[in-house]
Each structure stands twice: as structure tokens, then as C-alpha cells.
Amino acid sequence: MPEYKAPLRDMRFLVDEVFDYASTYSQIGASDATPDMVSAILEEGAKFCEQVLAPLNRSGDEEGAVWNEGVVTTPKGFKEAFAQYVEGGWNGLSADTNYGGQGLPHSLGLIISEMVGSANTSWGMYPGLTQGAMSAIHAHGSEEQKQTYLTRLTEGTWTGTMCLTEPHCGTDLGIIKTRAVPQADGSYAISGTKIFISAGEHDMSQNIIHLVLAKLPDAPAGTKGISLFIVPKFNVNADGSLGDRNGVSCGSIEHKMGIKASATCVMNFDEAKGFLIGEANKGLNCMFTMMNHARLGTGMQGLCNGEASYQGAVRYAHDRLQMRALTGPKAPDKPADPIIVHPDVRRMLLTMKAFNEGNRALAYFTAQLLDLSHSPDADEAAAAENLLGFLTPICKAFMTDTGLEVTSLGMQVFGGHGYIREWGMEQLMRDCRIAPIYEGTNGIQALDLLGRKVLGSQGKLLAGFTKIVHKFCEAQAEHPQLKAQIAELAKLNRQWGELTQRIGMAAMKNPDEVGAASVDYLMYSGYVVLAYFWARMGVVAQAQLEAGSDDADFYQAKLATGEFYFRRLLPRASAHLAAADAGSDCLMRLSAEQFF
Ligand SMILES: Cc1cc2nc3c(=O)[nH]c(=O)nc-3n(C[C@H](O)[C@H](O)[C@H](O)COP(=O)(O)OP(=O)(O)OC[C@H]3O[C@@H](n4cnc5c(N)ncnc54)[C@H](O)[C@@H]3O)c2cc1C
């Protein structure tokens, strides 16, 4: 397994130099999060992830989660690591102080989650799902529900799940069959089967709080008839202590390609006692709170596995000796040169590095918006919320598709050794493969971006972002070193709006045009978004070099990677633009029967 080292230098570059988190923190009243404190938290988080979680990654994959008669046992060391995580206060880092949290900014929590996921993606699923449950209860639960459940979830003695999927539906939640029948005491009897439930059953916490989508007997058809319920594994007594076992059990767990240590459970609800969260029939809205959080978290899994893969690949490329450099021996004292001398190996490493660092910038910017969406200034909060809604599907889909490409390249750098288990590179690719699928497939993210967010807002949400890019390009148009990049970014930014208009016009005549263009539209958007962040990082790096920074290697590498991104990866945007423009005809011409 590649040894994981948290990329603290790159993290600090974004936090301090590019995005100036400190200003945002004082703006939102999080003045406790001083730069010194942030730095200390990142260092402690890095230690925990490198020393406790990373060593359990390989063994967790080999042992997997084990089901026996409804009881799920996590791999050796998982439970103890979770106890240490809770003890260290990590679970409640960004949680509300009114319910036992530390109230630190969400962006800080996201950086810690990057370290957790890079060290051990499977393990990170358990606290990850809990964070999602916490945000839904926080946003929509009653005060009593917050006191009863949120406090224990924050403290980490209980964990959470998100129960949406059923055997016959994952994307189309409007057709769920799970039923909720009102009871005389104000609770509901929940019955049905949910599948693929991450962390549905395990041995890491005293209680598991399931957030379950179900339908009331008189509910309207479709998504307008879905309600959200809290269903605890153990009922909770009036004094908060654990009562008898509720009617929910784990029927089995899945045997799967990756994230083997994360228990993926079939959950059977048999008249289980449940409690409505928020309003009846508004469950999907409540779940969206959890899903936005979870979608950013899932996008991070692309970066996490990509980062771990890059770290393994770059070390291997320095050590592995094969053939001589085309320009003559670089290590004449050795029987061959290290493979890092070969242009094609560099192409792979730089592609990995450019996607990882670009995706990290996108994620940290989005996390900053998450902080700003809680700003006391209502206009600022609303603007941040809009941008957040726009960028979330891009984070989820672009970061996981490119993250998967990165893990594949990491394996390629190792040649045949990447394909065998010993080096751990194939595990990273297997673990990453689920990320484009769950939390709404990437195809669904693309429809969300183009259909709901962009066209649904008559282009307003897109304009919110393209204006930022436009202003940046105007300000930097004459940048002495980066003006070619800035001009390219400005051109693509303009084309983004034009492409959107063309698709919008075509969709008025034929609704299939949206579905036909959506994935290429999302990928085009992702490449332009990353170009914006690479240009921003370039401007900062150039300024640091000119100011005589004593960390010249870091800034030179940043500029060179940015240039690689613009010259070798950004041209892909034009291919996506052409494909998005190609229309639905060539997709819809064959009849279903003609797909032999
Ligand atoms: C390891 C793992 C963990 C999971 N964890 C959880 C969890 O904790 N909680 C939970 O509730 N679920 C969980 N899931 C379920 C996951 O979210 C779903 O599998 C996913 O949303 C897709 O649903 P589906 O599998 O039913 O596929 P389907 O909905 O049947 O989709 C099949 C294909 O059709 C495409 N498709 C469907 N509708 C459309 C459309 N309108 N337009 C274009 N394309 C469309 C999809 O993109 C996909 O490619 C997990 C799944 C796995 C494998």
C-alpha cells in the first residue's frame, strides 16, 4: 500500500494564499479558527490519518466487513480507530456548539475528511454517513429530535445512515414502496426493505440512527409523496438511555468490487418505530440537505483515492529502473534510468497531479461557499447558496470521473506491478469506482446541472459563476507570464454561455436534447472550472516567486503543472463541447429493438 502523507503544503497554499480562509472565518464570526489553530488542527488530523487510519486500509480491504446472523463485524482495528477519532473530537469538529460540537467551519471539516478518505476510504464511510445524518437533523429536526439524536451523533456514541435505495429503485425515488403508518402515540410504523445502505449495521457505535424515506398511506404519487423518518436501531427512552431493539435488522451485506470494509447492508424494516422529520411529504427536500453534503463528500473520494494513487506512483517512478532516457543516460551508475525520465511517465504523473491539485482547489472553494452560506449577511449567504448548488454536481461528477482516471494512471505507472495486489494501487482504483455511481450517478448529476440548475434558473446560476471568471480574466488579461492562459480561459468561459443557449433553444423543440448533451456539458464545465482555479493558482504562485519566496520549488511546480493543465488537459474541453453540440439524433435513431 502506498504510504500516505497528508499534502499539508498544498492544503495551506489553498487555505492561506489562494482562498484566504482567515478572512472568510472572521466574516462568518468563526474567529476562533485562527490561522495558528487551523494549522495545529491540520497537523493533528494528518498524524491521526497517517498513523492510525492508513495502516488499516490494506487489512480492511482483505478482511472486509463480515455479516453473521444480522450482526456485522468491521475489520480488525476499525472500531478502536473510531473510538480514537471520537476521543480526539474529530466527529464534532464542525458541528453546532448547541449540540455538543466545536462549531469550527465546515471547510476545515472537509479538509480533515480529505485526509481521512485518502488514508482509508472504507473507514471514512462510517463517520461520513453520520455527518450527513447530522446535517439533515440539524436543518430539519425538531428541537427535541436535535437534543435526543444530534447530540449523540455529534459526540460519536451513535452513528447515522441514509436509507433511500430500494431493490426496484435508486434513481427514481418517487416509486419507493416503504410505508409509514401513523400510530396513536404520534410515531409511525415503518415497513419495507432498503438495499445498499452504507454503515447500516456495524460494531462501531452503541446505536445507529437511520434516516429513512417512506410514504404515508395517503401520500400523493411520486416524489411529492415522500417523507423522511428517524428510525433508531435501539429505541431511545425518555431519559435518553437505550431501550429495546427496534424492528429494523440487517438481512445481509453485499460482496463488492471495492470499499470492502464499508458494510453495504440490506435493511429490513418491520413495523419499526419511526419519527417524522420536517413536514409530511417534504422528505425529499430534507434529504437534499443531506445529499448536497454527501455529494461534496463523494466528490472528495475521487480526490482522496487520486491523491493516494499519485503518492504511490511518484515514489515508484523515482525508484523503478527501466531503459535509458531518450536524451542519454540520467543515472549512468545504475543499470537503467528511473522511469520518471520518460516523457510518457511524466505525462501520467502530471495528469494525476494536475487533476488532484485542480480538484482540491475546486473542493476547497466549494467548502468556502458552504461556510459563506451560513454568513450573517443574508445576501451573501444567498449568493453562496446559489453558487454551491451550481458547483455541487460538478464536484461530485467531475472529481470522481477524473479521480478514477487518476487511479487508473497510477496503476499504469506501476506497469504489471500495479495490477497485482502487493502495491495497493489496484485497491485504490477499486475503491474509487463506486464514487461515480452512488449519491446519484454521474449521469444524474449532469442532468441536475444542466436541466435543474442551469436551464431551470434560465441561466442565472451559470451566470453567477461565469461572471466571477469574467472579472478575474479582465483583471489578469495583461498578466505578463499567464496572459495566454487567461485568454484561453476567457474564450472557454464565453463559449460556455453560448453552448448553454444553443442547448436551451434545442431543448424547447425536443426535451431529449438536455439528456443527450448533459454529461458532455458537465465535463466541459468541469474542465473550464478547473482552468479558472489553475489560473488563479498560477497568479498566486508567480507573485510568490517574484517576491523572492524561499519555497521556489513549490511555486515553480505549481506553475509548470498549471501550464501542463492548459496545454495537455484543457483541450479535452473542446471535444466535450463538440459532443454536447452534436444533438440527440444520433443517440435516439436506433429503436430499442435495434440494440442487438
Ligand atoms: C457500495 C454502495 C453503497 C451505497 N450506499 C447507499 C446508501 O448509503 N444509501 C442509499 O440509499 N443508497 C446507497 N447506494 C445506492 C446508490 O445510491 C444507487 O445504486 C445509485 O443511486 C443508483 O441507483 P440504482 O443502482 O438503482 O441504479 P438505477 O437507478 O437503476 O440506474 C441505472 C442506470 O440508469 C441511469 N438512469 C436512471 N434514470 C435515468 C434518467 N432519468 N436519465 C438518464 N439516466 C438514467 C443511471 O444513471 C444508471 O446508469 C449505494 C450503492 C452502492 C453500490
The ligand as a Tripos MOL2 file, in Angstrom:
@<TRIPOS>MOLECULE
LIG
   53    58     1     0     0
SMALL
NO_CHARGES

@<TRIPOS>ATOM
      1 C1        -21.4690    0.4290   -2.3290 C.3       1 LIG1
      2 C2        -22.7510    1.1730   -2.3890 C.ar      1 LIG1
      3 C3        -23.1310    1.9850   -1.3280 C.ar      1 LIG1
      4 C4        -24.3460    2.6670   -1.3770 C.ar      1 LIG1
      5 N1        -24.7570    3.3950   -0.2870 N.ar      1 LIG1
      6 C5        -26.0290    3.8510   -0.2440 C.ar      1 LIG1
      7 C6        -26.5710    4.4020    0.9480 C.ar      1 LIG1
      8 O1        -25.8850    4.5340    1.9660 O.2       1 LIG1
      9 N2        -27.8800    4.7730    0.9590 N.ar      1 LIG1
     10 C7        -28.6670    4.6430   -0.1440 C.ar      1 LIG1
     11 O2        -29.8420    4.9800   -0.0580 O.2       1 LIG1
     12 N3        -28.1850    4.1480   -1.2970 N.ar      1 LIG1
     13 C8        -26.8940    3.7380   -1.3680 C.ar      1 LIG1
     14 N4        -26.3930    3.2030   -2.5240 N.ar      1 LIG1
     15 C9        -27.2410    3.1500   -3.7020 C.3       1 LIG1
     16 C10       -26.8230    4.1140   -4.7970 C.3       1 LIG1
     17 O3        -27.0210    5.4390   -4.3950 O.3       1 LIG1
     18 C11       -27.5970    3.7350   -6.0660 C.3       1 LIG1
     19 O4        -27.0720    2.4880   -6.5070 O.3       1 LIG1
     20 C12       -27.4880    4.7770   -7.1500 C.3       1 LIG1
     21 O5        -28.1540    5.9520   -6.7770 O.3       1 LIG1
     22 C13       -28.0790    4.2870   -8.4860 C.3       1 LIG1
     23 O6        -29.3230    3.6730   -8.3080 O.3       1 LIG1
     24 P1        -29.5720    2.2260   -8.9210 P.3       1 LIG1
     25 O7        -28.4450    1.3540   -8.5160 O.co2     1 LIG1
     26 O8        -30.9390    1.7880   -8.5380 O.co2     1 LIG1
     27 O9        -29.4840    2.4230  -10.4700 O.3       1 LIG1
     28 P2        -30.6950    2.8620  -11.4380 P.3       1 LIG1
     29 O10       -31.4330    3.9820  -10.8430 O.co2     1 LIG1
     30 O11       -31.4500    1.6510  -11.8200 O.co2     1 LIG1
     31 O12       -29.8940    3.3890  -12.7020 O.3       1 LIG1
     32 C14       -29.2900    2.5140  -13.6760 C.3       1 LIG1
     33 C15       -28.6450    3.3750  -14.7650 C.3       1 LIG1
     34 O13       -29.6440    4.1480  -15.4310 O.3       1 LIG1
     35 C16       -29.2960    5.5230  -15.4110 C.3       1 LIG1
     36 N5        -30.5200    6.3220  -15.3020 N.ar      1 LIG1
     37 C17       -31.5730    6.1190  -14.4890 C.ar      1 LIG1
     38 N6        -32.5010    7.0530  -14.6720 N.ar      1 LIG1
     39 C18       -32.0350    7.8900  -15.6290 C.ar      1 LIG1
     40 C19       -32.5210    9.0680  -16.2470 C.ar      1 LIG1
     41 N7        -33.6940    9.6010  -15.9280 N.pl3     1 LIG1
     42 N8        -31.7450    9.6570  -17.2020 N.ar      1 LIG1
     43 C20       -30.5390    9.1610  -17.5140 C.ar      1 LIG1
     44 N9        -30.0280    8.0500  -16.9570 N.ar      1 LIG1
     45 C21       -30.7610    7.4240  -16.0120 C.ar      1 LIG1
     46 C22       -28.3860    5.7020  -14.2080 C.3       1 LIG1
     47 O14       -27.5310    6.8340  -14.3490 O.3       1 LIG1
     48 C23       -27.6250    4.3850  -14.2300 C.3       1 LIG1
     49 O15       -26.5270    4.4720  -15.1060 O.3       1 LIG1
     50 C24       -25.1660    2.5500   -2.5150 C.ar      1 LIG1
     51 C25       -24.7640    1.7580   -3.6010 C.ar      1 LIG1
     52 C26       -23.5880    1.0560   -3.5390 C.ar      1 LIG1
     53 C27       -23.2310    0.1530   -4.6920 C.3       1 LIG1
@<TRIPOS>BOND
     1     1     2 1
     2     2     3 ar
     3     2    52 ar
     4     3     4 ar
     5     4     5 ar
     6     4    50 ar
     7     5     6 ar
     8     6     7 ar
     9     6    13 1
    10     7     8 2
    11     7     9 ar
    12     9    10 ar
    13    10    11 2
    14    10    12 ar
    15    12    13 ar
    16    13    14 ar
    17    14    15 1
    18    14    50 ar
    19    15    16 1
    20    16    17 1
    21    16    18 1
    22    18    19 1
    23    18    20 1
    24    20    21 1
    25    20    22 1
    26    22    23 1
    27    23    24 1
    28    24    25 2
    29    24    26 1
    30    24    27 1
    31    27    28 1
    32    28    29 2
    33    28    30 1
    34    28    31 1
    35    31    32 1
    36    32    33 1
    37    33    34 1
    38    33    48 1
    39    34    35 1
    40    35    36 1
    41    35    46 1
    42    36    37 ar
    43    36    45 ar
    44    37    38 ar
    45    38    39 ar
    46    39    40 ar
    47    39    45 ar
    48    40    41 1
    49    40    42 ar
    50    42    43 ar
    51    43    44 ar
    52    44    45 ar
    53    46    47 1
    54    46    48 1
    55    48    49 1
    56    50    51 ar
    57    51    52 ar
    58    52    53 1
@<TRIPOS>SUBSTRUCTURE
     1 LIG1         1 GROUP 0 **** ****
